[in-house]
Amino acid sequence: MSEVITIGEPMALLVADHEGPLEDIEHFTKYVAGAEVNFSIGMTRLGHSVTYITKLGQDPFGKYINNFLQQQNIKTPYVKFDDSNRTGMQLKAKVSVGDPEVFNFRKGSAASHLNLHDIEDIKWENVKHLHLTGIPPALSATCRSVTYKLIQTAKENGVTISFDPNLRLQLWEDKEEMVQIINELASQSDIVLPGVNEGLLLMGSDDESAIADFYLNKGVSTVIVKLGEKGAFVKTKEDSFIVPGFKVEKVVDTVGAGDGFAVGVISGLLEGLSLKDAVRRGNAVGALAVMSPGDNDGLPNSDQLKTYMMGINR
C-alpha cells in the first residue's frame, strides 16, 4: 500500500485551443482535471507513493482517466468502474488574463455514486497520511459518508489527516449545510489548509489569526491559512508565524495553486522537514503551479523544485 491515500472525482477536461466564449470554440485539447488528481501527481513527482480512490464510468473518458492515473505512477487498486453512470467532464476556456470560465458536466456522475461498500477492501498497512478535500462530501450523501468513514479508519490506524476545504459552492444545495459539514470534517483532521476567502465563508472572518484560532479551538493541531502571493500564516497551539510567498513573474493559470501548496506541505512533513520549511516548500510548489498552463503542468519533480528554491535563495 502507498504512503498516502486520497479520494476525489477526476474528470475529463476539455480546454479550448483558442480564446473566446466556450460556445464559439470548435477545437479543444483533452486533459484530466481534479484537485486530488493534481495533489496525487505532485506527490508522485516528488517521490511519494499515492493511492487514489474514485469511481469512473465504463466509458471512453473513464478508461482515459484510469490510464492517465497509472501513467502518472498513481496507484489505482481502489478505482471502481460503474456500468450505469458516466464519468464527469469539464469545459475550460483559454484566457491570457484572469481566471478561465469553467463549465461542469458532473451531476449524477459515477464518482458521486461512491459508497461505503467501495472502500471495504482498503488496506491501511504502511499508510502514513490521508489527504482530503471538501469536494467529495459535496458530491452526494454517499460520498459524504465515505469521507467520514475514511477519517474514522485513518484515526484508528494512526494515520495523519490533512483537509483542504477546496470549496465548490455550485456543488452544494445549501450554504449552511456546506459550512456545517466542511467545518465538521476539518475539526476531525490534524492539518487544515483554508484560504482567507474560505475562512470568510466558513467562520465569518478573513483575518488569518481568527481563522486559525477557530479550527485550533475545534481540536485541529495545525492550521495553515493560504494568503495568496503573500504566502501562508501558520498557527499551532505553541506557535504562529508567516512564511512569505515567492515572487511570481507572470501568472499563467491559477488553477491548481492550492493543490500544489498542499503537495509541498505534506511531502515536506512526510520527509521530516520542520513545519516552517514544509510550508516554504508549499509556497514554492504553488508558485511554480501558477506559472504554467494547465492544472498540473507546473508541478515539479524533486530536482526542479530544488533548483527553483536554490535560485530564489541566491
For each residue, the residues with C-beta under 8 A, 3 or more apart:
1: 5 51 123 124 125 126 127
2: 5 49 50 51 75 126 127
3: 48 49 50 126 127 128 129 270
4: 43 48 49 50 51 127 128 129 130 131 266 270
5: 1 2 50 51 53 122 127 129 130 131 150 154 159
6: 36 39 40 50 51 52 53 130 131 132
7: 36 52 53 54 114 132 136 146 147 150
8: 34 35 36 37 52 53 54 111 133 135 136
9: 34 36 54 88 106 109 111 112 135 136 139
10: 32 33 34 36 37 52 54 56 65 68 69 111
11: 32 33 34 61 65 87 88 89 90 104 106 109
12: 30 31 32 33 61 64 65 87 88 89 90
13: 30 31 32 33 89 90 92 295
14: 28 29 30 31 89 90 91 92
15: 28 29 31 92 94 294
16: 19 20 22 25 27 28 91 92 93 94
17: 25 27 28 29 94
18: 25 27 94
19: 16 93 94 95 96
20: 16 24 25 93 94
21: 24 25 93 101
22: 16 25 91 93 101 103
23:
24: 20 21
25: 16 17 18 20 21 22 28 93
26:
27: 16 17 18
28: 14 15 16 17 25 91
29: 14 15 17
30: 12 13 14 64
31: 12 13 14 15 294 295
32: 10 11 12 13 37 64 65 68 69
33: 10 11 12 13 37 90 92 295
34: 8 9 10 11 37 38 135 295
35: 8 38 39 133 135 164 166 256 258 259
36: 6 7 8 9 10 39 40 52 131 133 135 259
37: 8 10 32 33 34 40 41 52 69 295 296
38: 34 35 41 42 256 259 260 263 289 295 296 299
39: 6 35 36 42 43 50 131 133 259 262 263
40: 6 36 37 43 44 50 52 69 72 74
41: 37 38 44 45 72 74 296 299
42: 38 39 45 46 259 260 262 263 264 267 285 296 299
43: 4 39 40 46 48 50 263 266 267
44: 40 41 47 48 49 50 72 73 74
45: 41 42 299 300 301 302
46: 42 43 263 267 300 301 302 305
47: 44 302
48: 3 4 43 44 267 270
49: 2 3 4 44 75
50: 2 3 4 5 6 39 40 43 44 74 75
51: 1 2 4 5 6 74 75 76 77 78 127
52: 6 7 8 10 36 37 40 69 74 75 76 78 79
53: 5 6 7 8 78 79 114 118 119 122 150
54: 7 8 9 10 78 79 80 111 114
55: 79 80 81 82 110 111 113 114 118
56: 10 59 61 62 63 65 66 79 80 81 82 87 110 111
57: 61 62 81 82 85 86 87 109 110
58: 62 81 82 83
59: 56 62 63 86 87
60: 63 64
61: 11 12 56 57 64 65 86 87 89
62: 56 57 58 59 65 66 81 86 87 110
63: 56 59 60 66 67
64: 12 30 32 60 61 67 68
65: 10 11 12 32 56 61 62 68 69 87
66: 56 62 63 69 70 76 79 81
67: 63 64 70 71
68: 10 32 64 65 71 72
69: 10 32 37 40 52 65 66 72 74 76 79
70: 66 67 73 74 76
71: 67 68
72: 40 41 44 68 69
73: 44 70
74: 40 41 44 50 51 52 69 70
75: 2 49 50 51 52
76: 51 52 66 69 70 79
77: 51
78: 51 52 53 54 118 119 121 122
79: 52 53 54 55 56 66 69 76
80: 54 55 56 114 118
81: 55 56 57 58 62 66 110
82: 55 56 57 58 85 110 113
83: 58
84: 113
85: 57 82 108 109 110 112 113
86: 57 59 61 62 109 110
87: 11 12 56 57 59 61 62 65 109 110 111
88: 9 11 12 104 105 106 109 110 111 112
89: 11 12 13 14 61 104 105 106
90: 11 12 13 14 33 102 103 104 105 106
91: 14 16 22 28 102 103 105
92: 13 14 15 16 33 100 101 102 103
93: 16 19 20 21 22 25 100 101 102
94: 15 16 17 18 19 20 100
95: 19 98 99 100 101
96: 19
97:
98: 95
99: 95 254 255
100: 92 93 94 95 253 255
101: 21 22 92 93 95
102: 90 91 92 93
103: 22 90 91 92
104: 11 88 89 90 170
105: 88 89 90 91
106: 9 11 88 89 90 109 111 112 139
107: 112
108: 85 112 113
109: 9 11 57 85 86 87 88 106 112 113 139
110: 55 56 57 62 81 82 85 86 87 88 113
111: 8 9 10 54 55 56 87 88 106 114 136 139 143
112: 9 85 88 106 107 108 109 139 140 142 143
113: 55 82 84 85 108 109 110 140 142
114: 7 53 54 55 80 111 118 119 136 139 140 142 143 146
115: 118 142 145 146
116: 119 120 142 145 146 149
117: 120
118: 53 55 78 80 114 115 146
119: 53 78 114 116 122 146 149 150
120: 116 117
121: 78
122: 5 53 78 119 153
123: 1
124: 1 127 153 154 157 159
125: 1
126: 1 2 3
127: 1 2 3 4 5 51 124 130 154 157 159
128: 3 4 159 160 270
129: 3 4 5 159 160 161 162 266 270
130: 4 5 6 127 150 151 154 159 160 161 162
131: 4 5 6 36 39 161 162 164 262 266
132: 6 7 136 147 150 151 161 162 163 164 185 189
133: 8 35 36 39 136 163 164 165 166
134: 137 138 163 164 165 166 167 168 178 182 185
135: 8 9 34 35 36 138 139 166 168 171
136: 7 8 9 111 114 132 133 139 143 144 146 147
137: 134 143 144 147 181 182 185
138: 134 135 143 168 171 172 178
139: 9 106 109 111 112 114 135 136 143 171
140: 112 113 114 143 144
141: 144 145
142: 112 113 114 115 116 145 146
143: 111 112 114 136 137 138 139 140 146 147
144: 136 137 140 141 147 148 181
145: 115 116 141 142 148 149
146: 7 114 115 116 118 119 136 142 143 149 150
147: 7 132 136 137 143 144 150 151 185
148: 144 145 151 152 185
149: 116 119 145 146 152 153
150: 5 7 53 119 130 132 146 147 153 154
151: 130 132 147 148 154 155 161 185 188 189
152: 148 149 155 156
153: 122 124 149 150 156 157
154: 5 124 127 130 150 151 157 159 160 161
155: 151 152 158 159 161 188
156: 152 153
157: 124 127 153 154
158: 155
159: 5 124 127 128 129 130 154 155
160: 128 129 130 154 190 191
161: 129 130 131 132 151 154 155 188 189 190 191
162: 129 130 131 132 189 190 191 192 193 262 265 266
163: 132 133 134 185 186 189 191 192 193
164: 35 131 132 133 134 192 193 194 258 259 262
165: 133 134 182 186 192 193 194 195 198 202
166: 35 133 134 135 258
167: 134 178 182 198 201 202
168: 134 135 138 171 172
169: 172 175 178 201
170: 104
171: 135 138 139 168
172: 138 168 169 175 177 178
173: 177
174: 177 178
175: 169 172 178 179 201
176: 179 180
177: 172 173 174 180 181
178: 134 138 167 169 172 174 175 181 182
179: 175 176 182 183 201 202
180: 176 177 183 184
181: 137 144 177 178 184 185
182: 134 137 165 167 178 179 185 186 202
183: 179 180 186 187 202 203 218
184: 180 181 187 188
185: 132 134 137 147 148 151 163 181 182 188 189
186: 163 165 182 183 189 192 194 202 215 218 220
187: 183 184 215 218 219 220
188: 151 155 161 184 185 219
189: 132 151 161 162 163 185 186 192 220
190: 160 161 162 220 221 222
191: 160 161 162 163 220 221 222 223 224 265 266 269
192: 162 163 164 165 186 189 215 220 222 223 224
193: 162 163 164 165 224 226 258 261 262 265
194: 164 165 186 198 199 202 211 215 223 225 226
195: 165 198 199 225 226 228 258
196: 199 200 206 208 211 225 226 227 228
197: 200 201 206
198: 165 167 194 195 201 202
199: 194 195 196 202 203 205 206 207 208 210 211 214 225
200: 196 197 203 204 205 206
201: 167 169 175 179 197 198
202: 165 167 179 182 183 186 194 198 199 211 214
203: 183 199 200 210 211 214
204: 200
205: 199 200 210 211 214
206: 196 197 199 200 211
207: 199 210 211
208: 196 199 211 212 225 227 233
209: 212 213 233 235 240
210: 199 203 205 207 213 214
211: 194 196 199 202 203 205 206 207 208 214 215 223 225
212: 208 209 215 216 223 225 233 234 235 240
213: 209 210 216 217 235
214: 199 202 203 205 210 211 217 218
215: 186 187 192 194 211 212 218 220 223
216: 212 213 219 220 221 223 235 236 237
217: 213 214
218: 183 186 187 214 215
219: 187 188 216
220: 186 187 189 190 191 192 215 216 223
221: 190 191 216 236 237
222: 190 191 192 234 235 236 275
223: 191 192 194 211 212 215 216 220 234 235 236
224: 191 192 193 232 233 234 265 279 282
225: 194 195 196 199 208 211 212 232 233 234 235
226: 193 194 195 196 232 258 261 286
227: 196 208 230 231 232 233 242 245
228: 195 196 245
229: 245 247 248
230: 227 242 244 245
231: 227 242 243 244 245 279 283
232: 224 225 226 227 242 243 245 261 279 282 283
233: 208 209 212 224 225 227 240 241 242
234: 212 222 223 224 225 239 240 241 242 243 275 276 279
235: 209 212 213 216 222 223 225 239 240
236: 216 221 222 223 239 240 275
237: 216 221
238:
239: 234 235 236
240: 209 212 233 234 235 236
241: 233 234 276
242: 227 230 231 232 233 234
243: 231 232 234 276 279 280 283
244: 230 231 283
245: 227 228 229 230 231 232 283 286 287
246: 283 284 287 312
247: 229 287
248: 229 251 287 290 291
249: 291
250: 291
251: 248 254 290 291
252: 290 291 292 293
253: 100 256 290 292 293 294 295
254: 99 251 257 290
255: 99 100 294 295
256: 35 38 253 259 260 289 290 294 295 296 298 299
257: 254 260 261 286 289 290
258: 35 164 166 193 195 226 261 262 286
259: 35 36 38 39 42 164 256 262 263 289 295 296
260: 38 42 256 257 263 264 282 285 286 288 289 298 299
261: 193 226 232 257 258 264 265 282 283 285 286
262: 39 42 131 162 164 193 258 259 265 266 282
263: 38 39 42 43 46 259 260 266 267 282 285 299
264: 42 260 261 267 268 278 279 280 281 282 283 284 285 286 305
265: 162 191 193 224 261 262 268 269 278 279 281 282
266: 4 43 129 131 162 191 262 263 269 270 278
267: 42 43 46 48 263 264 270 271 278 281
268: 264 265 271 273 277 278 279 281 282
269: 191 265 266 272 273 275 278
270: 3 4 48 128 129 266 267
271: 267 268
272: 269
273: 268 269 277 278 281
274: 277 278
275: 222 234 236 269 278 279
276: 234 241 243 279 280
277: 268 273 274 280 281
278: 264 265 266 267 268 269 273 274 275 281 282
279: 224 231 232 234 243 264 265 268 275 276 282 283
280: 243 264 276 277 283 284 309
281: 264 265 267 268 273 277 278 284 285 305 309
282: 224 232 260 261 262 263 264 265 268 278 279 285 286
283: 231 232 243 244 245 246 261 264 279 280 286 287
284: 246 264 280 281 287 288 305 308 309 312
285: 42 260 261 263 264 281 282 288 289 299 300 305
286: 226 245 257 258 260 261 264 282 283 289 290
287: 245 246 247 248 283 284 290 291 308
288: 260 284 285 291 292 298 299 300 304 305 308
289: 38 256 257 259 260 285 286 292 296 298 299
290: 248 251 252 253 254 256 257 286 287 298
291: 248 249 250 251 252 287 288 298
292: 252 253 288 289 297 298
293: 252 253 297
294: 15 31 253 255 256 297 298
295: 13 31 33 34 37 38 253 255 256 259
296: 37 38 41 42 256 259 289 299
297: 292 293 294
298: 256 260 288 289 290 291 292 294
299: 38 41 42 45 256 260 263 285 288 289 296
300: 45 46 285 288 304 305 308
301: 45 46 304 305
302: 45 46 47 305 306
303: 306 307
304: 288 300 301 307 308
305: 46 264 281 284 285 288 300 301 302 308 309
306: 302 303 309 310
307: 303 304 310 311
308: 284 287 288 300 304 305 311 312
309: 280 281 284 305 306 312 313
310: 306 307 313 314
311: 307 308 314
312: 246 284 308 309
313: 309 310
314: 310 311
